[in-house]
Amino acid sequence: MVSPSKFEVYGQEMLEKIVKKCGNSGRIYLPPDWVDKKVKIIRID
């Protein structure tokens, strides 16, 4: 098990989602106005 790390991130909006299975990987759906925007994904558990 990897020990938790602390991240400090500045941004415009934040969402908390559950990753859904999609084939042999995972998928997260985000709002359409986020298309072409830069995002950061942090796994929290």
Z-matrix of the N, CA and C atoms (Angstrom, degrees):
N
C 1 1.454
C 2 1.529 1 109.38
N 3 1.300 2 115.72 1 137.45
C 4 1.463 3 122.10 2 179.36
C 5 1.525 4 108.61 3 -88.59
N 6 1.329 5 116.86 4 135.37
C 7 1.465 6 119.11 5 178.80
C 8 1.528 7 109.68 6 -73.11
N 9 1.346 8 117.63 7 147.73
C 10 1.461 9 121.38 8 -178.58
C 11 1.528 10 111.99 9 -62.89
N 12 1.315 11 115.60 10 149.02
C 13 1.463 12 122.89 11 175.68
C 14 1.518 13 108.30 12 -118.45
N 15 1.318 14 116.36 13 154.13
C 16 1.461 15 120.81 14 177.79
C 17 1.523 16 108.29 15 -102.20
N 18 1.346 17 116.55 16 132.05
C 19 1.455 18 122.85 17 177.53
C 20 1.519 19 108.31 18 -121.72
N 21 1.313 20 117.11 19 139.22
C 22 1.460 21 121.92 20 173.17
C 23 1.521 22 106.26 21 -114.95
N 24 1.342 23 115.84 22 118.13
C 25 1.460 24 121.28 23 -173.84
C 26 1.523 25 108.93 24 -128.62
N 27 1.321 26 116.62 25 135.67
C 28 1.457 27 122.43 26 175.18
C 29 1.517 28 108.27 27 -106.99
N 30 1.331 29 117.28 28 138.00
C 31 1.455 30 119.86 29 -178.99
C 32 1.509 31 112.43 30 -164.14
N 33 1.318 32 115.07 31 -169.70
C 34 1.459 33 122.98 32 -176.26
C 35 1.530 34 112.50 33 -96.87
N 36 1.318 35 117.33 34 -41.89
C 37 1.466 36 122.75 35 -177.33
C 38 1.523 37 108.75 36 -146.13
N 39 1.341 38 116.03 37 159.42
C 40 1.456 39 120.53 38 175.82
C 41 1.520 40 108.83 39 -137.05
N 42 1.313 41 116.46 40 137.85
C 43 1.459 42 123.10 41 174.28
C 44 1.514 43 108.48 42 -125.54
N 45 1.323 44 116.67 43 148.84
C 46 1.463 45 120.92 44 171.83
C 47 1.514 46 106.83 45 -116.28
N 48 1.316 47 116.55 46 123.11
C 49 1.460 48 122.32 47 -175.48
C 50 1.520 49 110.13 48 -133.22
N 51 1.323 50 115.74 49 162.20
C 52 1.459 51 123.34 50 171.72
C 53 1.529 52 107.15 51 -101.69
N 54 1.329 53 116.98 52 129.85
C 55 1.465 54 121.28 53 178.40
C 56 1.524 55 108.48 54 -73.21
N 57 1.325 56 116.48 55 129.65
C 58 1.463 57 122.67 56 179.21
C 59 1.523 58 109.71 57 -99.97
N 60 1.331 59 115.70 58 148.98
C 61 1.465 60 121.18 59 178.52
C 62 1.528 61 109.48 60 -69.99
N 63 1.318 62 114.97 61 139.72
C 64 1.468 63 121.32 62 178.07
C 65 1.529 64 107.36 63 -146.71
N 66 1.322 65 117.14 64 97.28
C 67 1.465 66 120.39 65 -175.35
C 68 1.516 67 109.61 66 66.36
N 69 1.334 68 117.61 67 -123.40
C 70 1.464 69 120.58 68 178.91
C 71 1.532 70 111.19 69 -107.34
N 72 1.337 71 117.16 70 25.29
C 73 1.469 72 121.63 71 176.85
C 74 1.529 73 109.06 72 -141.62
N 75 1.323 74 117.39 73 -167.42
C 76 1.453 75 122.18 74 179.68
C 77 1.515 76 110.97 75 -119.12
N 78 1.347 77 115.75 76 161.64
C 79 1.459 78 120.55 77 -177.71
C 80 1.522 79 109.57 78 -142.59
N 81 1.329 80 115.57 79 141.78
C 82 1.465 81 122.77 80 173.30
C 83 1.522 82 107.03 81 -126.68
N 84 1.320 83 117.32 82 129.57
C 85 1.459 84 121.31 83 175.47
C 86 1.517 85 108.86 84 -91.94
N 87 1.322 86 116.11 85 133.31
C 88 1.460 87 123.03 86 -179.39
C 89 1.524 88 109.30 87 -121.38
N 90 1.338 89 117.26 88 161.40
C 91 1.464 90 120.23 89 -178.90
C 92 1.536 91 111.93 90 -59.63
N 93 1.333 92 117.29 91 147.32
C 94 1.469 93 120.02 92 -177.89
C 95 1.526 94 113.89 93 -62.17
N 96 1.323 95 118.08 94 -26.83
C 97 1.465 96 118.95 95 178.99
C 98 1.531 97 112.11 96 -74.35
N 99 1.331 98 118.09 97 -4.66
C 100 1.467 99 122.26 98 175.56
C 101 1.536 100 111.48 99 -87.99
N 102 1.320 101 117.98 100 -6.60
C 103 1.467 102 121.24 101 179.84
C 104 1.525 103 109.11 102 -60.78
N 105 1.311 104 116.59 103 136.09
C 106 1.474 105 125.31 104 -177.64
C 107 1.526 106 113.57 105 70.64
N 108 1.335 107 118.13 106 13.16
C 109 1.466 108 122.27 107 175.80
C 110 1.523 109 108.74 108 -102.03
N 111 1.321 110 117.21 109 154.96
C 112 1.464 111 122.46 110 177.28
C 113 1.528 112 108.40 111 -85.82
N 114 1.334 113 117.54 112 132.03
C 115 1.464 114 122.74 113 178.59
C 116 1.524 115 109.37 114 -128.29
N 117 1.331 116 116.09 115 160.40
C 118 1.464 117 122.47 116 174.13
C 119 1.527 118 106.88 117 -124.43
N 120 1.310 119 116.78 118 136.52
C 121 1.456 120 122.63 119 -179.61
C 122 1.520 121 107.92 120 -114.10
N 123 1.337 122 116.44 121 127.37
C 124 1.465 123 122.00 122 178.91
C 125 1.529 124 107.72 123 -123.41
N 126 1.323 125 117.23 124 121.86
C 127 1.473 126 121.02 125 176.77
C 128 1.520 127 107.94 126 -78.23
N 129 1.345 128 117.13 127 125.99
C 130 1.463 129 120.12 128 -175.80
C 131 1.523 130 113.96 129 -105.85
N 132 1.330 131 118.78 130 -10.15
C 133 1.473 132 119.90 131 172.60
C 134 1.509 133 110.79 132 -153.47
